[in-house]
């Protein structure tokens, strides 16, 4: 894989709040507005992943549960976030993934997926927001989400 580290990659904030971290290869901080986009040099992204900056590297160093998404397939594969041979892709809990979880029919399966896939506060906020948006009408799911996410379903 040949990734030019001097090129920049588009980085998208997946959250409804600002995300920031200190730069490693230069002075200052990186700041991305809610749902915003910035272009960051690949060498800076690589340095952030190597230093386990969780906003980019996620909980496992492979981008799982990260707050931002790198829109560069070659760089994601180079960093180990995706792997074509193993058919593994970065675990991102976006609105579509939340809808898939919320649409699970069996409560026990739903509960298992929420507990294993909805980890950080941003994902908890996201699944509650999606549940509100799609007007979920299942008392058991709503009660479980309120307890697990520690936030009310009703705004």
Buried (B, 14 or more C-beta within 10 A) or exposed (E): EEBEEEEBBEBBBBBEEEBEBEBBEEEEEBEBEEEBEBEBBBBBBBBBBEEEBBBBBBBBBBBBBBBBBBEBEBBBBBBBBBEEEEEEBBBBBEBEBBBEBBEBEEEEEBBEBBEEBBBBEBBBBBBBBBBEEEEBEBEEBBEBBBEBBEBEBEE
